[in-house]
C-alpha cells in the first residue's frame, strides 16, 4: 500500500528582502530525509523581468548568522558561502540549485542534498542573489548583490 510519509521540519528560515527589495518575502524549510536533507523554498515578490516570463536567481547558504549589514551590502553579516570542506565553487556545501521565478516574481521548489544536514544549518543564513549563478566564477558564481536573506533557526 502506498502512502505519503511526511517528515518533521527541523529548521526554517523566514526570508525577507533588503530595503531596495522590500516586497520579497518567503520561507525555507530543512527536513531530514533518510540521511539527507530535503530543502523546500517558497519566495514571493522577486524582481520581475519585463521582456521574459521568468528570471533566475542564485541561492546559497552563507556562514554568518545575521541578516544585517551596511548601506552598500545590507546582508554583509551573512558572510561568505558555507564551505566547511574548502571546496571551490560550485561545490561548496552551501551552493544550491538555481531559483526560477515566474512572471509574477514567485518561486517554489524542493530538492534533496547530502551536502549538509538540517542540524548544520542552524544559525546560518540563506541568501538570494539578484543574478543567476554562473557555476564557475570564484568564490561565489558572479551572482550579484544579495537581495533577500533569512536566518535559519531550529523549529520548536
Residue pairs with C-beta under 8 A, 6 or more apart in sequence:
7 31
7 32
7 33
7 38
8 31
8 32
8 155
9 29
9 30
9 31
9 155
10 30
10 31
10 32
10 118
10 119
10 154
10 155
11 29
11 30
11 118
11 119
11 121
11 122
11 152
11 153
11 154
11 155
12 27
12 28
12 29
12 30
12 152
12 153
12 155
13 27
13 28
13 125
13 126
13 150
13 151
13 152
13 153
14 25
14 26
14 27
14 150
14 151
15 24
15 25
15 26
15 27
15 28
15 41
15 43
15 126
15 128
15 148
15 149
15 150
16 24
16 25
16 67
16 148
16 149
16 150
17 23
17 24
17 25
17 45
17 147
17 148
18 24
18 74
18 75
18 146
18 147
18 148
18 149
19 74
20 74
20 147
21 45
21 47
21 147
21 148
23 44
23 45
23 105
24 43
24 44
24 45
24 46
24 128
24 147
24 148
25 43
25 44
25 45
26 41
26 42
26 43
26 44
26 45
26 107
26 148
26 150
27 41
27 42
27 150
28 39
28 40
28 41
28 126
28 150
28 152
29 39
29 40
29 41
30 37
30 38
30 39
30 118
30 121
30 152
31 37
31 38
31 39
31 40
31 118
32 38
32 117
32 118
33 112
35 114
36 112
36 113
36 114
37 112
37 113
37 114
37 115
37 116
37 117
37 118
37 121
38 110
38 111
38 112
39 96
39 110
39 111
39 112
39 113
40 108
40 109
40 110
41 59
41 99
41 107
41 108
41 109
41 110
41 126
42 106
42 107
42 108
43 99
43 101
43 106
43 107
43 108
43 128
43 148
44 105
44 106
45 105
46 55
46 57
46 99
46 101
46 105
46 106
46 107
46 128
46 147
46 148
47 55
47 105
47 130
47 147
48 55
48 101
48 103
48 104
48 105
49 55
52 103
53 102
53 103
54 100
54 101
54 102
54 103
55 100
55 101
55 105
56 98
56 99
56 100
56 101
56 132
57 98
57 99
57 100
57 101
57 107
57 128
57 129
57 130
57 131
57 132
57 147
58 98
58 99
58 128
58 129
58 131
58 132
58 133
58 140
58 141
58 143
58 144
59 96
59 97
59 98
59 99
59 126
59 127
59 128
59 129
60 81
60 82
60 92
60 94
60 95
60 96
60 126
60 127
60 129
60 133
60 140
60 143
61 81
61 82
61 93
61 94
61 96
61 116
61 121
61 124
61 125
61 126
61 127
61 152
62 78
62 79
62 80
62 81
62 82
62 94
62 124
62 125
62 126
62 127
63 78
63 79
63 80
63 81
63 82
63 83
63 94
63 124
64 77
64 78
64 79
64 124
64 125
65 77
65 123
65 124
65 125
65 151
66 77
66 78
66 125
66 151
67 75
67 77
67 78
67 125
67 149
67 150
67 151
68 74
68 75
68 76
68 77
69 75
69 76
69 77
69 78
70 76
73 145
73 146
74 146
74 149
75 125
75 127
75 146
75 149
78 125
78 127
78 146
78 149
80 139
80 140
81 89
81 92
81 94
81 95
81 139
81 140
82 92
82 93
82 94
82 116
82 124
83 92
83 93
83 94
84 93
85 92
85 93
87 93
88 138
88 139
89 95
89 135
89 136
89 137
89 138
89 139
89 140
89 141
90 133
90 135
90 136
90 141
93 115
93 116
93 120
94 115
94 116
94 124
95 115
95 133
95 141
96 111
96 113
97 109
97 111
98 132
98 133
99 107
99 109
99 128
100 107
100 109
101 107
121 152
122 152
122 153
122 154
123 151
123 152
123 153
124 151
124 152
125 149
125 150
125 151
125 152
126 149
126 150
126 152
127 146
127 148
127 149
128 146
128 147
128 148
128 149
129 140
129 143
129 144
129 145
129 146
129 147
130 143
130 144
130 145
130 146
130 147
131 142
131 143
131 144
132 143
133 140
133 141
133 142
133 143
134 141
134 142
134 143
135 141
